[in-house]
Amino acid sequence: MFATHGMAQSRFYGLSPGAGRTVPPMKQNGTTKVMIVGAGELGTELFNTILDEPGVVLVGVVDPNDEFPGSDPAAARNIPVFTDLAEAMRTTPDLVFCLPESGVSAAEIMSVKPSHAEIVEHQAAWFFLQMIHRCRLRTIREIRTPEKEAKDAADTPTAASASEPSAGETPVFPVAKEITTGQRRKGIHNILCIDPDPEFLRDLEDTLTGEGYNVICAQSGKDGLDKALADKRDLVILDMVVSDLGYFELLSTLKGDLDTTDVPIIILTGKEVSMGERLGLVGQIELLLHKDYFTREGLLKQIRYLEKPYPMRLGLLDVQSGLFDRSYLQIRLAQEIRRADRHQIIFSMLMAGIDHFNDFLRIGGEDNGDVCIKSIADFLRETTRGSDILVRYGTDEFAILLTDATEEDSFIVARRLLAFIANYQFAGLEQLEAGEKLSASIAVIHYDRISPCIPERMIFEAERLIGEAREEGGGIIKAYGYDHAPGIDMGSDDD
């Protein structure tokens, strides 16, 4: 273990003392060099992610406890594993990820790091993933964490003034001035669709105009960009394959222009999307849909979701529930699928929708609706493992990734959630008619039963199963690959 230097370890750390420091400029090869300090599950996840990220180069792993996986993937990729911190810093990394499992403090790294290097210290994978993505975009102006935002708010007269970046600065996490009541947008009227396929574009236009939207179409990236900048749109639907501009250049231009930076973007594509591309889309788009696994009703549902008053996001977290948001679901699904493919392991995904939730909001009020969402989120945190991923997927929908879980494990979790929502005395239920209560429609998707297994298809099938359950009256569980999921009606769960 390295010697300590008498400085307290911080849960977040932005380079050296002093705010406003920026990530070092890109090297001539257009990449940022990253060093991981620490091993364990988080270190392995970051290791695999960085290998697939075109904007980042992993220069080494510091493992003082010699706990890096026995298969030693670093050696297979010719990436050195160090036990000596000073020796590792001779690789001159630009970013140093200090993981909690390492036992190494930021102060220790400060004593030996190159003068230009940033130190990033945090407890959660999603924060490091956000940093990797921002390295590629080169838009970091200040490293901020939820803990720092809370501290800033407490140290200043108003939370609103604490959350506003100074001129020319772009914080990693967009922070709402009124985090519990901020409305994302009042309505979507004008939709810009950019797709090189004229037939698909016509079908998309017919679908949207039939619902009363004003649709503007473009078959090339340049034409789409001109139309987006000429008159502000409420939503952009974009294919990743555009003939004259790369989708990344198009996204960067839209997000970099003051007139279009807050316009939501849905990517609807038929191409296979790599892990690196998924990370590059974090924070830039609202949703990624695959043309093979979406329906007209599904697209309209997502657009209506964007129109609803909804709390602002903080990075990849849903502030209202404290769970991850749906952007993170697509990232983690891709990672779990890749991990399952490589290591022959299994996992399951549950998606649950609260039946007739809009009626409950109308009768019981939005405050009771907020309490309901928080109560379900608390129940999920209390009854799942630390390795499981909990997501608020929509206004009334939750998703759970059960890692290394059998089908029976997933059915047990589904039964517990079903029983909780049906029996819990949520505030506002007394305003409903006698005998009425909340229920849920739950979909169970197991990795082994779906082929090809990609994130968009798993989500598509889960939403389809929830729709079928609701058509049958709700309050039931549907499992992919089963006419009737085994054990669902076996009574109460005693596990």
MARBAKE-469697 format. One record per residue (C-alpha): residue number from 1; x, y, z; residue in one letter. Coordinates in nm, 2 decimals, decimal comma. Example, Ala and Ser with C-alpha at 12.3 -4.5 7.8 and 13.67 -1.06 7.14 Angstrom:
pos c1 c2 c3 code
1 1,23 -0,45 0,78 A
2 1,37 -0,11 0,71 S
//
This chain:
pos c1 c2 c3 code
1 0,00 0,00 0,00 M
2 0,12 0,35 -0,07 F
3 0,22 0,58 0,21 A
4 -0,03 0,85 0,31 T
5 0,04 1,22 0,29 H
6 -0,18 1,34 0,57 G
7 -0,46 1,48 0,35 M
8 -0,82 1,37 0,38 A
9 -0,97 1,18 0,09 Q
10 -1,24 1,37 -0,11 S
11 -1,53 1,19 -0,27 R
12 -1,49 1,42 -0,57 F
13 -1,17 1,58 -0,70 Y
14 -1,12 1,82 -0,99 G
15 -0,75 1,83 -1,08 L
16 -0,56 2,05 -0,83 S
17 -0,72 2,29 -0,58 P
18 -0,90 2,57 -0,76 G
19 -1,20 2,58 -0,98 A
20 -1,24 2,64 -1,35 G
21 -0,95 2,41 -1,47 R
22 -1,01 2,25 -1,80 T
23 -0,92 1,90 -1,93 V
24 -0,59 1,92 -2,11 P
25 -0,60 1,99 -2,48 P
26 -0,63 1,70 -2,71 M
27 -0,31 1,55 -2,83 K
28 -0,22 1,56 -3,20 Q
29 -0,38 1,22 -3,25 N
30 -0,71 1,35 -3,11 G
31 -0,72 1,13 -2,80 T
32 -0,71 1,17 -2,42 T
33 -0,48 0,94 -2,22 K
34 -0,64 0,78 -1,92 V
35 -0,49 0,59 -1,62 M
36 -0,72 0,37 -1,40 I
37 -0,61 0,35 -1,03 V
38 -0,79 0,06 -0,88 G
39 -0,93 -0,28 -0,99 A
40 -1,23 -0,47 -0,88 G
41 -1,56 -0,48 -1,07 E
42 -1,57 -0,11 -1,14 L
43 -1,21 -0,11 -1,27 G
44 -1,29 -0,40 -1,51 T
45 -1,60 -0,22 -1,64 E
46 -1,41 0,10 -1,71 L
47 -1,12 -0,10 -1,86 F
48 -1,36 -0,27 -2,11 N
49 -1,54 0,06 -2,18 T
50 -1,23 0,26 -2,26 I
51 -1,10 -0,01 -2,50 L
52 -1,41 0,05 -2,71 D
53 -1,40 0,43 -2,69 E
54 -1,23 0,59 -3,00 P
55 -1,17 0,93 -2,82 G
56 -0,97 0,78 -2,53 V
57 -0,65 0,57 -2,49 V
58 -0,59 0,36 -2,18 L
59 -0,22 0,39 -2,09 V
60 -0,23 0,16 -1,78 G
61 -0,39 0,03 -1,47 V
62 -0,25 0,09 -1,12 V
63 -0,34 -0,21 -0,90 D
64 -0,16 -0,18 -0,56 P
65 -0,35 -0,48 -0,42 N
66 -0,28 -0,71 -0,72 D
67 -0,65 -0,78 -0,76 E
68 -0,69 -0,73 -1,14 F
69 -0,89 -1,02 -1,29 P
70 -0,69 -1,34 -1,32 G
71 -0,75 -1,36 -1,69 S
72 -0,53 -1,04 -1,71 D
73 -0,70 -0,88 -2,01 P
74 -0,46 -0,59 -1,97 A
75 -0,17 -0,81 -2,07 A
76 -0,36 -0,95 -2,37 A
77 -0,41 -0,59 -2,49 R
78 -0,05 -0,49 -2,41 N
79 -0,17 -0,25 -2,15 I
80 0,07 -0,24 -1,85 P
81 -0,05 -0,31 -1,49 V
82 0,15 -0,12 -1,23 F
83 0,19 -0,17 -0,86 T
84 0,40 0,14 -0,82 D
85 0,22 0,47 -0,85 L
86 0,52 0,69 -0,94 A
87 0,62 0,45 -1,22 E
88 0,26 0,45 -1,36 A
89 0,26 0,84 -1,37 M
90 0,56 0,83 -1,61 R
91 0,31 0,73 -1,88 T
92 0,20 1,10 -1,85 T
93 -0,18 1,04 -1,84 P
94 -0,42 1,33 -1,91 D
95 -0,69 1,19 -1,68 L
96 -0,64 0,97 -1,37 V
97 -0,95 0,78 -1,26 F
98 -0,91 0,71 -0,88 C
99 -1,15 0,43 -0,78 L
100 -1,27 0,37 -0,42 P
101 -1,15 0,01 -0,42 E
102 -0,79 0,12 -0,48 S
103 -0,72 0,24 -0,13 G
104 -0,52 0,52 -0,29 V
105 -0,62 0,88 -0,20 S
106 -0,63 1,17 -0,45 A
107 -0,36 1,33 -0,23 A
108 -0,12 1,05 -0,30 E
109 -0,18 1,08 -0,67 I
110 -0,13 1,46 -0,65 M
111 0,22 1,41 -0,52 S
112 0,34 1,22 -0,82 V
113 0,11 1,31 -1,11 K
114 0,22 1,51 -1,42 P
115 0,14 1,88 -1,38 S
116 -0,12 1,88 -1,65 H
117 -0,31 1,57 -1,54 A
118 -0,67 1,58 -1,40 E
119 -0,77 1,35 -1,11 I
120 -1,13 1,23 -1,11 V
121 -1,24 1,05 -0,79 E
122 -1,60 0,91 -0,75 H
123 -1,80 0,62 -0,62 Q
124 -2,02 0,54 -0,92 A
125 -1,95 0,40 -1,27 A
126 -2,19 0,64 -1,44 W
127 -1,98 0,94 -1,34 F
128 -1,67 0,80 -1,50 F
129 -1,87 0,71 -1,81 L
130 -1,99 1,07 -1,83 Q
131 -1,63 1,19 -1,81 M
132 -1,51 0,95 -2,08 I
133 -1,79 1,08 -2,31 H
134 -1,70 1,45 -2,23 R
135 -1,34 1,38 -2,31 C
136 -1,44 1,29 -2,66 R
137 -1,66 1,60 -2,70 L
138 -1,40 1,83 -2,56 R
139 -1,66 2,04 -2,38 T
140 -1,55 2,01 -2,02 I
141 -1,51 2,34 -1,85 R
142 -1,55 2,23 -1,49 E
143 -1,57 1,89 -1,31 I
144 -1,88 1,88 -1,10 R
145 -2,05 1,61 -0,91 T
146 -2,39 1,58 -0,74 P
147 -2,22 1,62 -0,40 E
148 -2,05 1,94 -0,52 K
149 -2,37 2,08 -0,65 E
150 -2,54 2,02 -0,31 A
151 -2,25 2,18 -0,13 K
152 -2,25 2,48 -0,36 D
153 -2,63 2,52 -0,31 A
154 -2,58 2,51 0,07 A
155 -2,30 2,77 0,06 D
156 -2,48 3,03 -0,15 T
157 -2,80 3,24 -0,09 P
158 -3,00 3,06 -0,35 T
159 -2,97 2,72 -0,52 A
160 -3,04 2,88 -0,85 A
161 -2,74 3,10 -0,84 S
162 -2,52 2,81 -0,73 A
163 -2,62 2,60 -1,03 S
164 -2,55 2,86 -1,29 E
165 -2,20 2,83 -1,46 P
166 -2,00 3,14 -1,51 S
167 -1,97 3,29 -1,86 A
168 -1,81 3,06 -2,11 G
169 -1,83 2,75 -1,88 E
170 -2,03 2,43 -1,95 T
171 -2,07 2,21 -1,64 P
172 -2,06 1,84 -1,69 V
173 -2,40 1,80 -1,53 F
174 -2,69 2,03 -1,64 P
175 -2,87 2,14 -1,32 V
176 -3,23 2,25 -1,30 A
177 -3,30 2,58 -1,12 K
178 -3,61 2,42 -0,97 E
179 -3,52 2,06 -0,96 I
180 -3,85 1,92 -0,85 T
181 -4,08 2,13 -1,06 T
182 -3,88 2,23 -1,37 G
183 -4,08 2,17 -1,69 Q
184 -3,87 2,04 -1,98 R
185 -4,08 2,19 -2,25 R
186 -4,44 2,30 -2,30 K
187 -4,52 2,11 -2,62 G
188 -4,38 1,97 -2,94 I
189 -4,53 2,11 -3,26 H
190 -4,25 2,13 -3,53 N
191 -4,05 1,81 -3,59 I
192 -3,75 1,80 -3,82 L
193 -3,68 1,45 -3,97 C
194 -3,34 1,38 -4,13 I
195 -3,31 1,04 -4,31 D
196 -3,14 0,94 -4,64 P
197 -3,42 0,69 -4,72 D
198 -3,70 0,87 -4,90 P
199 -3,95 0,59 -4,85 E
200 -3,89 0,57 -4,48 F
201 -3,90 0,95 -4,46 L
202 -4,24 0,96 -4,62 R
203 -4,38 0,69 -4,38 D
204 -4,24 0,89 -4,09 L
205 -4,39 1,21 -4,22 E
206 -4,73 1,04 -4,27 D
207 -4,72 0,90 -3,91 T
208 -4,64 1,24 -3,75 L
209 -4,86 1,46 -3,96 T
210 -5,15 1,22 -3,89 G
211 -5,11 1,31 -3,52 E
212 -5,12 1,68 -3,59 G
213 -4,74 1,76 -3,59 Y
214 -4,59 1,99 -3,84 N
215 -4,31 1,79 -4,01 V
216 -4,01 1,92 -4,20 I
217 -3,81 1,66 -4,39 C
218 -3,44 1,65 -4,51 A
219 -3,25 1,37 -4,68 Q
220 -2,90 1,50 -4,62 S
221 -2,71 1,63 -4,31 G
222 -2,64 1,97 -4,46 K
223 -3,00 2,03 -4,56 D
224 -3,12 1,91 -4,22 G
225 -2,87 2,14 -4,04 L
226 -2,98 2,44 -4,25 D
227 -3,34 2,37 -4,17 K
228 -3,27 2,33 -3,80 A
229 -3,08 2,65 -3,78 L
230 -3,32 2,85 -4,00 A
231 -3,61 2,81 -3,77 D
232 -3,61 2,65 -3,43 K
233 -3,76 2,30 -3,41 R
234 -3,92 2,14 -3,11 D
235 -3,77 1,79 -3,19 L
236 -3,52 1,64 -3,43 V
237 -3,55 1,28 -3,54 I
238 -3,22 1,17 -3,70 L
239 -3,07 0,87 -3,87 D
240 -2,71 0,79 -3,78 M
241 -2,64 0,73 -4,15 V
242 -2,63 1,06 -4,34 V
243 -2,46 1,10 -4,68 S
244 -2,27 1,43 -4,65 D
245 -2,22 1,49 -4,28 L
246 -2,13 1,24 -4,01 G
247 -2,40 1,21 -3,74 Y
248 -2,14 1,31 -3,47 F
249 -2,06 1,63 -3,65 E
250 -2,43 1,70 -3,70 L
251 -2,50 1,64 -3,33 L
252 -2,21 1,85 -3,22 S
253 -2,32 2,14 -3,44 T
254 -2,68 2,13 -3,31 L
255 -2,57 2,11 -2,95 K
256 -2,31 2,38 -2,99 G
257 -2,55 2,64 -3,14 D
258 -2,74 2,85 -2,88 L
259 -3,06 2,83 -3,09 D
260 -3,07 2,45 -3,10 T
261 -2,87 2,33 -2,80 T
262 -3,19 2,25 -2,60 D
263 -3,38 2,09 -2,88 V
264 -3,43 1,72 -2,80 P
265 -3,30 1,46 -3,04 I
266 -3,42 1,11 -3,11 I
267 -3,19 0,88 -3,32 I
268 -3,38 0,63 -3,53 L
269 -3,14 0,41 -3,72 T
270 -3,10 0,07 -3,88 G
271 -2,72 0,04 -3,83 K
272 -2,55 -0,16 -3,56 E
273 -2,44 0,08 -3,28 V
274 -2,11 0,01 -3,11 S
275 -2,04 0,06 -2,74 M
276 -1,82 0,36 -2,82 G
277 -2,09 0,52 -3,03 E
278 -2,34 0,47 -2,74 R
279 -2,12 0,65 -2,50 L
280 -2,06 0,92 -2,75 G
281 -2,44 0,98 -2,75 L
282 -2,47 1,02 -2,38 V
283 -2,60 1,36 -2,29 G
284 -2,66 1,45 -2,66 Q
285 -2,98 1,26 -2,74 I
286 -3,30 1,17 -2,56 E
287 -3,34 0,82 -2,70 L
288 -3,19 0,57 -2,95 L
289 -3,44 0,36 -3,14 L
290 -3,36 0,08 -3,39 H
291 -3,57 0,07 -3,71 K
292 -3,61 -0,30 -3,68 D
293 -3,75 -0,28 -3,33 Y
294 -3,99 0,01 -3,31 F
295 -4,36 0,07 -3,38 T
296 -4,56 0,38 -3,48 R
297 -4,73 0,37 -3,14 E
298 -4,39 0,33 -2,97 G
299 -4,24 0,64 -3,14 L
300 -4,55 0,85 -3,06 L
301 -4,54 0,74 -2,70 K
302 -4,18 0,86 -2,67 Q
303 -4,27 1,20 -2,83 I
304 -4,56 1,24 -2,59 R
305 -4,32 1,15 -2,30 Y
306 -4,10 1,45 -2,40 L
307 -4,40 1,68 -2,39 E
308 -4,49 1,59 -2,03 K
309 -4,39 1,82 -1,75 P
310 -4,10 1,62 -1,59 Y
311 -3,82 1,70 -1,35 P
312 -3,49 1,79 -1,51 M
313 -3,21 1,54 -1,52 R
314 -2,88 1,55 -1,34 L
315 -2,63 1,38 -1,56 G
316 -2,75 1,02 -1,59 L
317 -2,97 1,03 -1,28 L
318 -3,34 1,08 -1,25 D
319 -3,36 1,34 -0,97 V
320 -3,72 1,27 -0,86 Q
321 -3,67 0,90 -0,79 S
322 -3,29 0,89 -0,73 G
323 -3,26 0,61 -0,99 L
324 -3,07 0,60 -1,31 F
325 -3,25 0,75 -1,62 D
326 -3,34 0,57 -1,94 R
327 -3,02 0,70 -2,12 S
328 -2,81 0,49 -1,87 Y
329 -3,04 0,19 -1,93 L
330 -2,93 0,16 -2,30 Q
331 -2,56 0,19 -2,20 I
332 -2,58 -0,07 -1,93 R
333 -2,79 -0,31 -2,15 L
334 -2,52 -0,29 -2,42 A
335 -2,25 -0,36 -2,15 Q
336 -2,44 -0,65 -2,00 E
337 -2,51 -0,81 -2,34 I
338 -2,14 -0,78 -2,43 R
339 -2,03 -0,92 -2,09 R
340 -2,28 -1,21 -2,13 A
341 -2,16 -1,29 -2,48 D
342 -1,79 -1,29 -2,38 R
343 -1,81 -1,47 -2,05 H
344 -2,12 -1,70 -2,10 Q
345 -2,31 -1,55 -1,81 I
346 -2,68 -1,47 -1,78 I
347 -2,89 -1,17 -1,69 F
348 -3,25 -1,06 -1,70 S
349 -3,43 -0,73 -1,75 M
350 -3,76 -0,64 -1,59 L
351 -3,98 -0,35 -1,70 M
352 -4,28 -0,24 -1,50 A
353 -4,55 0,01 -1,58 G
354 -4,80 0,14 -1,33 I
355 -5,15 0,08 -1,46 D
356 -5,38 0,38 -1,50 H
357 -5,12 0,61 -1,34 F
358 -5,25 0,91 -1,53 N
359 -5,59 0,86 -1,38 D
360 -5,43 0,84 -1,03 F
361 -5,25 1,17 -1,10 L
362 -5,57 1,34 -1,21 R
363 -5,77 1,23 -0,91 I
364 -5,50 1,20 -0,64 G
365 -5,28 1,49 -0,75 G
366 -4,93 1,53 -0,88 E
367 -4,78 1,55 -0,53 D
368 -4,92 1,21 -0,44 N
369 -4,79 1,09 -0,77 G
370 -4,44 1,20 -0,68 D
371 -4,46 1,03 -0,35 V
372 -4,58 0,71 -0,53 C
373 -4,28 0,71 -0,76 I
374 -4,04 0,77 -0,47 K
375 -4,20 0,49 -0,26 S
376 -4,16 0,24 -0,55 I
377 -3,80 0,35 -0,60 A
378 -3,73 0,31 -0,23 D
379 -3,88 -0,04 -0,24 F
380 -3,66 -0,14 -0,53 L
381 -3,35 -0,02 -0,36 R
382 -3,44 -0,21 -0,04 E
383 -3,52 -0,54 -0,21 T
384 -3,26 -0,57 -0,49 T
385 -2,89 -0,64 -0,48 R
386 -2,62 -0,37 -0,50 G
387 -2,51 -0,51 -0,84 S
388 -2,86 -0,47 -0,99 D
389 -2,93 -0,16 -1,20 I
390 -3,24 0,04 -1,12 L
391 -3,38 0,28 -1,38 V
392 -3,68 0,51 -1,40 R
393 -3,76 0,46 -1,77 Y
394 -4,07 0,68 -1,81 G
395 -4,32 0,88 -1,62 T
396 -4,48 0,56 -1,49 D
397 -4,23 0,30 -1,59 E
398 -3,93 0,13 -1,41 F
399 -3,67 -0,10 -1,54 A
400 -3,44 -0,34 -1,35 I
401 -3,13 -0,51 -1,48 L
402 -3,07 -0,83 -1,27 L
403 -2,70 -0,92 -1,33 T
404 -2,60 -1,29 -1,30 D
405 -2,96 -1,38 -1,24 A
406 -3,16 -1,69 -1,35 T
407 -3,51 -1,68 -1,49 E
408 -3,65 -1,79 -1,16 E
409 -3,46 -1,51 -0,98 D
410 -3,63 -1,26 -1,21 S
411 -3,97 -1,41 -1,16 F
412 -3,92 -1,38 -0,78 I
413 -3,83 -1,01 -0,81 V
414 -4,13 -0,95 -1,04 A
415 -4,37 -1,11 -0,80 R
416 -4,24 -0,90 -0,51 R
417 -4,28 -0,58 -0,71 L
418 -4,63 -0,68 -0,83 L
419 -4,74 -0,75 -0,47 A
420 -4,59 -0,43 -0,33 F
421 -4,77 -0,20 -0,58 I
422 -5,10 -0,39 -0,54 A
423 -5,09 -0,39 -0,15 N
424 -4,91 -0,07 -0,05 Y
425 -5,13 0,21 0,09 Q
426 -5,00 0,49 -0,13 F
427 -5,11 0,85 -0,04 A
428 -5,40 0,95 -0,25 G
429 -5,56 0,60 -0,28 L
430 -5,84 0,72 -0,04 E
431 -5,96 0,96 -0,31 Q
432 -6,02 0,67 -0,56 L
433 -6,35 0,49 -0,57 E
434 -6,41 0,22 -0,31 A
435 -6,20 -0,09 -0,39 G
436 -5,98 0,07 -0,65 E
437 -5,60 0,05 -0,61 K
438 -5,28 0,07 -0,81 L
439 -5,14 -0,22 -1,00 S
440 -4,86 -0,29 -1,24 A
441 -4,80 -0,47 -1,57 S
442 -4,45 -0,63 -1,56 I
443 -4,24 -0,77 -1,85 A
444 -3,96 -1,02 -1,79 V
445 -3,69 -1,05 -2,06 I
446 -3,41 -1,31 -2,01 H
447 -3,09 -1,28 -2,21 Y
448 -3,09 -1,65 -2,32 D
449 -3,43 -1,63 -2,48 R
450 -3,39 -1,34 -2,73 I
451 -3,19 -1,34 -3,05 S
452 -3,05 -1,12 -3,18 P
453 -3,00 -0,97 -2,84 C
454 -2,95 -0,59 -2,86 I
455 -3,06 -0,32 -2,62 P
456 -3,33 -0,17 -2,85 E
457 -3,49 -0,51 -2,91 R
458 -3,50 -0,60 -2,54 M
459 -3,67 -0,27 -2,47 I
460 -3,90 -0,31 -2,76 F
461 -4,01 -0,66 -2,65 E
462 -4,05 -0,54 -2,29 A
463 -4,28 -0,25 -2,39 E
464 -4,48 -0,49 -2,62 R
465 -4,53 -0,73 -2,33 L
466 -4,64 -0,45 -2,10 I
467 -4,89 -0,34 -2,36 G
468 -5,03 -0,70 -2,38 E
469 -5,06 -0,72 -2,01 A
470 -5,25 -0,39 -1,99 R
471 -5,49 -0,51 -2,27 E
472 -5,57 -0,81 -2,04 E
473 -5,65 -0,57 -1,75 G
474 -5,31 -0,51 -1,60 G
475 -5,18 -0,64 -1,27 G
476 -5,00 -0,94 -1,43 I
477 -4,65 -1,05 -1,54 I
478 -4,56 -1,14 -1,89 K
479 -4,23 -1,32 -1,98 A
480 -4,07 -1,33 -2,32 Y
481 -4,07 -1,67 -2,47 G
482 -4,35 -1,80 -2,25 Y
483 -4,73 -1,82 -2,30 D
484 -4,75 -1,82 -1,93 H
485 -4,45 -1,75 -1,71 A
486 -4,38 -2,04 -1,48 P
487 -4,45 -1,98 -1,11 G
488 -4,62 -1,64 -1,16 I
489 -4,95 -1,75 -1,00 D
490 -4,80 -1,97 -0,73 M
491 -4,91 -1,74 -0,45 G
492 -4,71 -1,52 -0,23 S
493 -4,33 -1,52 -0,24 D
494 -4,15 -1,63 0,07 D
495 -3,80 -1,60 -0,06 D
//
